[in-house]
Amino acid sequence: MNTEERKPFAERVGKKQWIAIAAVLVLGLGAGAMILRTSPAKPEAAGHSEAAAHGDGEHHEEGGKEAKEEGKDHDHGHGEAKGHADNEHHEKGKEKDKEEGKKKAATSEHKEDEEKIAFTDEQIKAADMTIESAGPARIKSSLQLPGEIKFNEDRTAHVVPRVAGVVDSVPANLGQEVKRGQVLAVLSSPSLSEQRSELQSAQRRLELARTTYEREKKLWEEKISPQQDYLQAQQAMQEAQIAVANANQKLLALGATPGSSALGRYELRAPFDGMVVEKHISLGESVGEAVNVFTISDLSTVWAEISVAANNLNLVRIGEPVSIRSSAFDQTATGKVSYVGSLIGAQTRTATARVTLTNPQRIWRPGLFVNVELVASEMDAPVTVSAEAVQTVEDKPTVFLRVPGGFMPQHVQTGRSDGKRIEIVSGLKPGAAYAASGSFVVKSQQGKSSATHTH
């Protein structure tokens, strides 16, 4: 016998045979278990089970070793495949990023082309548009206050008749410019007639008293009459003089001329140069004493009354220069604060300040609402643009930057403004060229382009 034949049977049986044997044993054990449910186990069956279990354990150990060896081979192969796949994925990612970058650049260029508002140099010149550069400027922070033009009360008079009477004539008309002493209206007054009659009586008594005095003086000097008669005549003359002076003063106090031929004629005259701004008198009307029939105002100067809140009173001081702008028409004026009220209104919670304005052209009319601007502070801003350059696009402040072939809209964040220059906080660099005056033309052109593109 050769060496293989000399080996025991157990060594000559292969692994596959052992697996087959183990499977047969497992099936046998399962069938035996079904049988043993109804009958007690036999010793032989128990021994057989131990042998089967021993065989299964050896088979399981050998099967585990093979699985480990196969697992190692599989992991090594899978690692190589995985590394190769990662390299391929990385290369594909680079190519994908490049393609996306190209797409984004193309999209950005396309977007810029869409946002660009085409304008040639000839069109800019024809639209009378100016191109300026963003730069630093000194911005004045101003305080805006509401105001109203009113009569200069120091140069406004309410003309009233000082005696009752009936209107004979009214030469003055509403809105008429009158001079000082000019007759505004003529009244017929019975009380004034009595005053003038009293004056005339006093004058006649004075003439008689003067004649008597001169005669008694002459007789006394010639030693014909006693001195007592002379002194009595002198006293009577002096009393007559006082009576005449008193009657004259009464007429002057009434504003009547003492030497008028018509005893009851009363003339209303202008107290100073001005305009008839109110008239409450008509021909044939009966007017009483102290009734306002005319209002005369010198409109060469007017007041701009300002309402100042309590928290702004420290900024409004007498002598402070202000700028006044009309809200009804394009007109400005400058002046100085001439008065600041010391009391705050119980209802309005504001104080009243006043600016005296010269009004030679009569353009500042009483009742006109105005905006009063005071300079609160001054500061330097690094980037500013003209106030005309900022337009509202998509509810955002926008400046149109000059680019080759047209303009590009640029949203910006604005800061302080003094009405002429606007501070740009962000969105614009110093030196950037932009459309200043005439920027609204660019905005309108942008609207047309958007409408056409949408259509």
C-alpha positions in Angstrom: 0.0 0.0 0.0 1.2 3.5 -0.7 1.4 6.3 1.8 -2.1 7.7 1.0 -3.7 4.4 1.6 -1.9 4.1 4.9 -3.6 7.3 6.3 -6.7 6.9 8.4 -10.1 7.2 6.9 -10.8 10.5 8.6 -7.8 12.2 7.1 -8.5 10.9 3.6 -12.1 12.3 3.6 -12.2 15.8 2.0 -13.8 18.9 3.2 -16.7 18.5 0.9 -17.4 15.1 2.2 -17.4 16.4 5.8 -19.9 19.1 4.8 -22.2 16.5 3.2 -21.9 14.3 6.3 -22.7 17.2 8.6 -25.8 18.1 6.5 -27.0 14.5 6.7 -26.5 14.5 10.5 -28.4 17.7 10.9 -31.3 16.3 9.0 -31.2 13.2 11.1 -31.1 15.1 14.3 -34.1 17.1 13.2 -36.1 13.9 12.5 -35.0 12.4 15.8 -36.1 15.4 17.7 -39.6 15.0 16.2 -39.7 11.4 17.3 -38.3 12.1 20.8 -41.2 14.5 21.5 -43.4 11.4 22.1 -40.8 8.9 23.5 -37.8 9.1 25.9 -34.4 9.6 24.5 -32.2 6.5 24.2 -28.5 6.4 25.3 -27.5 5.5 21.8 -29.2 8.5 20.4 -27.5 10.7 22.9 -24.1 9.5 22.0 -24.9 9.9 18.4 -25.9 13.5 19.0 -22.6 14.2 20.8 -20.7 12.9 17.8 -22.8 15.0 15.5 -22.2 18.1 17.5 -18.5 17.4 17.6 -18.6 17.0 13.8 -20.5 20.2 13.4 -18.0 22.1 15.5 -15.0 21.0 13.4 -16.8 21.8 10.2 -17.7 25.3 11.6 -14.2 26.1 12.5 -12.8 25.1 9.1 -15.6 27.0 7.4 -14.7 30.1 9.4 -11.0 30.0 8.4 -11.9 29.8 4.7 -14.3 32.7 5.1 -11.5 34.9 6.7 -9.1 34.1 3.9 -11.7 34.9 1.3 -12.6 38.1 3.1 -9.0 39.3 3.1 -8.7 38.7 -0.6 -12.1 40.5 -1.2 -11.1 43.6 0.9 -7.8 44.0 -0.9 -9.5 43.9 -4.3 -12.3 46.3 -3.1 -9.7 48.8 -1.8 -7.9 49.0 -5.1 -11.2 49.5 -6.9 -12.3 52.1 -4.5 -9.1 54.2 -4.9 -9.4 54.0 -8.6 -13.1 55.2 -8.4 -12.2 58.1 -6.1 -9.5 59.4 -8.5 -12.0 59.2 -11.4 -14.7 61.0 -9.3 -12.2 63.8 -8.4 -11.2 64.4 -12.0 -14.9 64.5 -13.0 -15.5 67.1 -10.2 -12.8 69.4 -11.5 -14.2 69.3 -14.9 -17.7 69.9 -13.6 -16.5 73.0 -11.6 -14.9 74.4 -14.7 -18.1 74.0 -16.7 -20.1 75.6 -13.9 -17.6 78.5 -13.7 -17.9 79.0 -17.4 -21.7 78.9 -17.2 -21.7 81.5 -14.3 -19.4 83.8 -16.2 -21.6 83.6 -19.3 -24.7 84.2 -17.1 -23.1 87.2 -15.5 -22.1 88.7 -18.8 -25.6 88.0 -20.1 -27.1 89.7 -17.0 -24.9 92.7 -17.4 -25.9 93.0 -21.1 -29.6 92.9 -20.0 -29.1 95.5 -17.2 -27.0 97.8 -19.4 -28.8 100.9 -20.6 -27.4 101.8 -24.0 -26.6 105.5 -24.5 -24.3 107.0 -27.1 -22.3 110.2 -26.5 -24.6 112.0 -29.0 -27.6 110.9 -27.0 -26.0 112.1 -23.7 -25.3 115.5 -25.2 -28.8 115.8 -26.7 -30.4 115.0 -23.3 -28.2 117.8 -21.7 -26.9 115.2 -19.3 -23.8 115.8 -17.2 -21.3 113.2 -16.1 -19.6 113.7 -12.7 -17.3 111.7 -10.5 -18.1 110.6 -7.0 -16.0 112.4 -4.4 -15.7 113.9 -0.9 -17.8 116.9 0.1 -18.8 118.8 3.2 -22.4 117.9 4.1 -24.4 120.3 6.2 -26.9 118.5 8.5 -30.0 120.7 8.5 -33.1 121.0 10.5 -36.4 121.3 8.6 -39.2 123.2 10.4 -42.7 124.2 9.2 -43.6 127.8 8.9 -46.1 130.3 7.7 -45.7 133.8 6.2 -47.6 136.4 8.2 -48.0 140.2 8.3 -45.2 142.1 10.0 -47.3 143.3 12.9 -45.0 146.1 13.6 -45.9 147.5 10.2 -49.6 146.6 10.1 -52.4 148.9 11.3 -56.1 148.5 11.8 -57.7 151.8 10.7 -60.8 152.7 12.7 -63.0 155.8 12.8 -62.8 157.6 16.1 -66.3 159.0 15.7 -69.5 157.6 14.6 -70.9 158.7 11.2 -72.2 157.8 7.8 -69.9 157.0 4.9 -69.9 159.8 2.3 -67.2 158.3 0.0 -64.6 155.5 -0.1 -61.6 156.5 -2.4 -59.4 153.5 -1.3 -59.8 150.1 -2.8 -58.8 146.6 -1.6 -55.2 145.8 -2.6 -54.4 149.4 -3.4 -51.0 150.8 -2.5 -51.4 154.0 -0.4 -49.1 156.6 1.0 -49.0 158.0 4.4 -51.8 160.6 5.0 -53.7 159.6 1.9 -57.5 159.7 2.4 -59.1 156.3 2.6 -62.7 157.2 3.3 -64.9 160.3 4.2 -67.6 160.2 6.9 -70.3 162.7 8.0 -70.3 162.9 11.8 -72.7 164.9 14.0 -70.4 164.6 17.0 -67.5 166.0 15.0 -69.6 168.9 14.0 -70.1 169.8 17.6 -66.4 169.6 18.3 -65.6 172.0 15.5 -68.4 174.3 16.6 -66.9 174.4 20.1 -63.5 175.2 18.6 -64.9 178.1 16.6 -66.7 179.5 19.7 -63.5 179.3 21.6 -61.7 181.2 18.9 -64.3 183.9 18.9 -64.1 184.3 22.6 -60.3 184.5 22.3 -60.6 187.3 19.8 -62.9 189.3 22.1 -60.7 188.6 25.1 -57.6 189.7 23.2 -59.3 193.0 22.1 -60.5 193.7 25.7 -57.0 193.0 27.0 -55.3 195.4 24.6 -57.8 198.2 25.4 -57.5 197.7 29.2 -53.8 197.6 28.9 -53.7 200.9 27.0 -56.1 202.6 29.5 -54.0 201.3 32.4 -50.8 202.7 30.9 -52.5 206.1 30.4 -53.6 206.0 34.1 -57.2 206.1 33.1 -58.3 202.6 34.2 -57.2 200.8 37.4 -54.7 198.0 37.2 -57.4 195.6 38.4 -59.4 195.9 35.1 -56.2 195.3 33.2 -55.4 192.2 35.1 -58.9 190.8 34.7 -58.8 191.4 30.9 -55.5 189.6 30.8 -56.8 186.6 32.7 -59.9 186.4 30.5 -57.7 186.4 27.4 -55.5 183.6 28.8 -58.6 181.4 29.6 -59.8 181.9 26.0 -56.5 180.8 24.7 -56.7 177.6 26.8 -60.2 176.9 25.5 -59.0 177.2 21.9 -56.1 174.9 22.5 -58.3 172.4 24.2 -60.8 172.3 21.3 -57.9 171.9 18.9 -56.5 169.0 20.8 -59.8 167.2 20.8 -60.1 167.4 17.1 -56.5 166.3 16.6 -57.1 163.4 18.9 -60.0 162.3 16.7 -57.9 162.6 13.7 -59.9 165.4 12.3 -58.5 168.5 10.7 -59.5 171.6 12.7 -59.8 174.0 9.8 -62.3 172.1 7.6 -65.0 174.1 6.0 -67.6 171.3 6.6 -68.1 171.0 10.3 -69.1 167.3 10.2 -66.6 166.0 7.6 -64.4 163.3 9.0 -61.5 161.9 6.9 -59.9 158.5 7.5 -56.2 158.6 6.5 -53.4 156.1 6.0 -51.0 156.0 9.0 -48.0 154.9 6.8 -47.1 153.7 3.3 -48.6 150.2 2.7 -51.3 148.2 1.0 -55.0 148.0 1.8 -55.2 144.3 2.7 -58.7 144.4 4.3 -61.7 146.6 3.7 -65.0 146.6 5.7 -66.7 149.8 4.7 -69.0 150.8 1.9 -70.7 154.0 0.7 -73.8 155.1 2.7 -73.0 152.7 5.6 -73.3 153.8 9.1 -70.3 153.0 11.2 -69.6 153.3 14.9 -66.6 154.2 16.9 -63.7 151.7 17.1 -64.8 149.5 14.2 -62.1 148.1 12.0 -62.9 149.3 8.5 -59.4 149.1 6.9 -56.2 147.0 7.5 -53.1 148.6 6.1 -49.9 146.6 6.0 -46.4 147.4 4.8 -45.5 144.3 2.8 -42.0 145.4 2.1 -41.2 143.2 5.2 -43.0 140.1 6.4 -42.7 137.6 9.2 -42.1 133.9 8.8 -43.4 132.3 11.9 -41.9 128.9 12.8 -43.3 126.1 15.0 -40.4 124.7 17.0 -40.7 121.4 19.0 -39.3 121.4 22.5 -36.4 119.0 21.6 -35.2 121.5 18.8 -35.3 124.7 20.8 -31.6 124.4 21.6 -30.8 124.7 17.8 -33.0 127.7 17.2 -31.3 130.8 18.5 -31.8 134.6 17.9 -29.4 135.6 15.1 -29.2 132.1 13.6 -29.2 132.2 9.8 -32.0 130.3 8.1 -33.1 129.5 4.6 -36.7 129.7 3.7 -38.3 127.8 0.8 -41.8 128.0 -0.5 -43.7 124.7 -0.8 -46.0 126.3 -3.5 -43.4 127.6 -5.9 -39.7 127.6 -6.5 -38.5 130.5 -4.4 -36.0 130.8 -1.6 -34.9 133.5 0.8 -32.5 133.9 3.6 -32.9 135.7 6.9 -32.1 135.5 10.6 -34.1 134.4 13.6 -35.4 137.6 15.2 -37.5 136.1 18.0 -37.8 132.9 19.9 -40.9 132.4 22.2 -40.2 131.5 25.8 -43.5 129.6 26.2 -44.6 126.3 24.8 -48.2 126.0 23.7 -50.4 123.8 25.8 -52.1 122.2 22.8 -49.4 122.2 20.2 -46.5 121.6 22.5 -44.3 123.8 20.4 -42.8 127.3 20.7 -43.0 130.1 18.2 -40.0 131.6 16.5 -39.9 134.4 14.0 -37.8 135.4 11.0 -38.1 138.9 9.5 -37.9 138.8 5.7 -37.4 141.6 3.3 -40.1 141.4 0.6 -39.4 144.1 -2.1 -41.1 142.1 -4.9 -44.1 141.2 -2.7 -43.7 137.5 -3.5 -43.9 136.4 0.1 -47.6 136.7 0.7 -49.2 136.2 4.2 -50.8 132.8 4.6 -48.2 131.0 2.5 -46.8 127.8 4.0 -43.0 127.6 3.9 -40.2 125.2 5.0 -37.5 126.8 7.2 -34.1 125.2 7.1 -31.5 125.7 9.9 -28.0 124.3 9.7 -27.6 121.9 12.7 -24.1 120.6 12.0 -21.4 120.2 9.2 -19.4 117.1 8.6 -17.1 115.8 5.8 -18.3 112.8 3.8 -15.7 110.7 1.8 -18.1 109.7 -1.0 -20.9 111.9 -2.3 -22.9 112.4 -5.4 -25.1 115.2 -6.7 -28.7 115.1 -5.3 -30.0 114.9 -8.9 -28.1 111.7 -9.5 -30.1 109.5 -7.0 -33.2 107.9 -8.5 -35.5 105.2 -7.0 -35.4 101.9 -8.9 -37.2 98.9 -7.4 -37.9 100.9 -4.3 -34.1 101.4 -3.7 -31.9 104.4 -4.2 -29.9 104.0 -7.4 -27.1 105.7 -9.2 -26.5 105.1 -12.9 -22.8 104.4 -13.5 -21.2 105.4 -16.8 -19.8 102.3 -18.7 -18.7 101.9 -22.2 -21.7 102.3 -24.5 -24.2 103.4 -21.8 -25.0 103.2 -18.1 -25.4 100.5 -15.4 -27.9 100.9 -12.5 -26.1 100.6 -9.1 -28.1 100.3 -5.9 -26.6 102.4 -3.1 -27.1 103.1 0.5 -27.5 106.8 1.1 -26.6 108.8 4.2 -26.8 112.5 5.1 -27.9 115.2 2.6 -28.0 119.0 2.4 -30.2 119.1 -0.6 -27.3 119.5 -3.0 -25.0 116.6 -2.2 -25.9 113.1 -0.9 -23.5 110.9 1.1 -23.1 107.4 -0.3 -22.5 105.0 2.6 -22.0 101.9 0.4 -22.3 100.7 -3.2 -20.1 103.3 -4.8 -16.4 103.9 -4.9 -14.6 107.3 -5.0 -14.0 108.5 -8.6 -16.8 106.5 -10.2 -18.3 108.3 -13.1 -22.1 108.6 -12.9 -25.0 110.5 -14.5 -25.7 113.6 -12.5 -28.2 116.1 -14.0 -30.5 114.4 -16.4 -30.3 111.0 -14.7 -34.1 110.8 -14.9 -33.7 110.4 -18.7 -31.6 107.2 -18.1 -34.3 105.9 -15.7 -37.0 106.5 -18.2 -35.0 104.7 -20.9 -34.5 101.8 -18.5 -38.2 101.6 -18.0 -38.8 101.5 -21.7 -36.1 98.7 -22.2 -37.7 96.6 -19.4 -41.1 97.0 -20.9 -39.8 95.9 -24.3 -37.9 92.9 -22.9 -41.0 91.8 -20.9 -43.1 92.0 -24.0 
